[in-house]
Amino acid sequence: MDVPSSTWLLTGGAGYIGSHVLRALRAAGHDAVVLDDLSTGLRERLPDDVELLHHDLLDPGLGAVLADLTRRRDVAGVVHLAAKKSVPESVAEPLTYYEHNVGGTVAMLRAATAAGIGRFLYSSSAAVYGETAAEPVGEDHPTLPTSPYGETKLAGEWAVRRHAEAEGLGWTALRYFNVAGTASAALADRGATNLLPLVERAARSGEPVRVFGDDWPTPDGTCLRDYVHVEDLAEAHVAAAAALLEGRSPGALNVGRNAGTSVLEVIAAVSAVRGHEVPYEIVGRRPGDPARVVADASRIADALGWRATRGIEEMCASRP
Ligand code: WQD
């Protein structure tokens, strides 16, 4: 195997998205060291030859851990995915989300800079936009998050940008739209709170999945979202890492398909893949849901040459 062109410190690398980013970085010839507290990440998602730093971002010893790592390895940059990501949980426990998502990002920025690491790839979210007035949503859309989760992802972006400007770091923030699918059963999203895992569970159990409203201003009355395959998302991280290695700082970039898919269309796609109708029931709207959230993904295409290549069918087919 060729010598890895660079080694990245991947926080949250034992998670659903992190383990896919790890897989894509290594497929592209890079190497990675994973830092994860395993609170939701799974050690079995990691290949045996990947170094795992089992550590909490909020632990005071983080600086010493990174200082030791950079004495042993030439670390090109940090890919910072470690965060809590449940919108309802963030409403119930806002300080926990500010502590982990904002405090953890600040701790990583400080420790990385102290250890001489000069590039920072930050995992952000479409939740920074809140209620979207435009379709598609461009990066210059107002960022008015409507949940503590979205606020913490936006505050993390601000910290990364300001610190990068102050210290001369290379940086980018990838704003994930709705991530779905998996490269394998082992890497699948276990936290079945998002739509696709819930539809899959209904397909297996026969218990109807709830559809939060069919009276929205959309073609079939159900909410539209921009679903992006987790493998496409992981490849966007590889493209972003390449830009950082070239000395560029692409800033905040939407990661989506510029295509809206409705809840009923997701259910129909899973039904087609499974060969039987997935049961569902229409219930009331979920508070805080916007009708349509679709990415304008032109800036990432221009900046990184990245476009999603997998459609909703692949996302549905790739679930176990
Ligand atoms: C998708 C659509 C629901 C469940 C959240 C975060 C966002 C990002 C992705 C991290 C919506 C509908 C859902 C159900 C349903 N996470 N739905 N029945 O809310 O678009 O985005 O996850 O970055 O930041 O906000 O994702 O999967 O919860 O919902 O009808 O049982 O499916 O109304 O339209 P969401 P979701």
Residues whose N, C-alpha, C, O or C-beta is under 5 A from the ligand:
A	BS01	WQD	K85 V87 S125 A127 Y176 F177 N178 T193 N194 L195 L198 R210 V211 F212 C223 R225 V263 D289
